[in-house]
Amino acid sequence: KLSNTKAGLDALFRSDLLNKLKDVMLTSDIIRYRVYELIVEVSTVSPVSLGYCANSGLISQMLEELTGDDV
């Protein structure tokens, strides 16, 4: 698993790969939720992985979407 090592987390959260993930999230709701699912899975591995996920901005984006007024 990539998220089990610092090297894996560094690779997963490289700015170019992170930008591609954010771009692909615009494809559809299903894809966006799959990326959110990936972020939740990675964030549960360790406090370090949670930090990477939080710093990516994707956790706060997901929380904003979940707590927003859009039904």
Steps between C-alpha positions, in 0.01 A plus 500: 500500500632840403366663812704280736830679433615860489640441151162368387317796651748741340433335163124499544483863608749646250359826370467375140322180600284686750402746227406211272285350776325833546450530123353151468259581785330743263406211268195385694349470846586129509868564427511781756355273768749224409785747555345601832478130590870461416590801718299361793671160464847656485429733793413207728840331459693721742518850647764583239275392213215701652730802495578450131129471421415809705778702336373402155179694562285205394369424849378856550353497148313179580374638831380820333310294246347280770394790722388735223143603430491329159256210512 
